Amino acid sequence: MKVDRLNPKGLFESPFFTHTVAVSGAAKLVYVSGQVSYDDQGAVVGRGDMRVQTEQVFASLTRNLKAAGATWGDVIKVNGYMVGMTPEAIAAYREGRARFVKKLPASTLVGVTSLVHPDLLLEVEVIAALGAKPAAKKPKRKKKR
């Protein structure tokens, strides 16, 4: 699989995302639904705390990726939805994300007025592309004499 991370000339260069990610030869695409700051019982974790909610969201995303056989290195697109978007909240989100994401995917972060539960501050969904496995080599046949 070939992954090209493109930042075309004429656009600003951001340290937080890649403008375009093009994938060719992917054998498997993984779409992870938006994850929020719920624990395994469905209770909100980190009420009012963007740092704690970011950690919980990215931990949940990691579990989903692993279940599909993917890692953060396979993620090509991140969409985030944030309630109460402020410079401080964005900084907390970026700091938390940086602990998981090393290769910058194409990313979008949108400010929203609310999510499915009034205590949730963040929802994030991802798309991952996994490469094709190399074809197994066929054993060489001995020539008959």
C-alpha positions, 0 to 999 in steps of 0.5 A: 500500500502506498500512502502519500501525505500531501500539503500542496503549495499555496496552502498554509503548512499546519503542524496539526494535520495533513491537507490531503492523504491519498492511499493506493493499493489498500486491502482493507478500509476501517471506518470507526464510528464516533467515539465519546467519553463513555466507560465500559458501562456507558457512564461519562468519564471526565465531566467538564474536563477536555483533557480527560475526555480526549484521553478516554475517546482516543483510548476507545478509538485505539481499542476499535482499531486494534479489534479491526487489526489496525493501528494509529499508523494506519489512520488516514482521516480523523473527524472531531466534533467539540462542544465549547471550542476554545483555544484551551480546549483545542490545545488539550485535544491536540496534546491528547491526540499527539500521544496516539497519532504520530503520522498526521492524517487528514483531519477536521475539527468542528465546533458543535453546540451539543453531542448525544449526552449533555456532559460530553465535550468531544466525539471523534471518528477515524478511517484507517487503510491497511496495506495488502499483504505480500503474495506468498511466494510460490515454491520453485519447481525443479526442472525435469532432466 
